[in-house]
């Protein structure tokens, strides 16, 4: 959770699309046999920037999880 929040804060602080004063939030949504599902809440400046900010966050979180040895289970629903 802490690693994810740190990345979210950094993305908001450095992206031109995020609201820098907003504190990101994590909402756990499911605890399953193979892991925990959760949502990350970020605030964007403009609705048209949502996809770009999401793209930036996913790239950064994937890299950070890899560095930290945090395994990802990719669901194929």
Buried (B, 14 or more C-beta within 10 A) or exposed (E): EEEBBEBBBBBBEEBEBBBEEBEBEBEEEEEEEEEEEEEBEBBBBEEEBEEBBBEBBEEBBEEBBEEEEEEEEEEEE
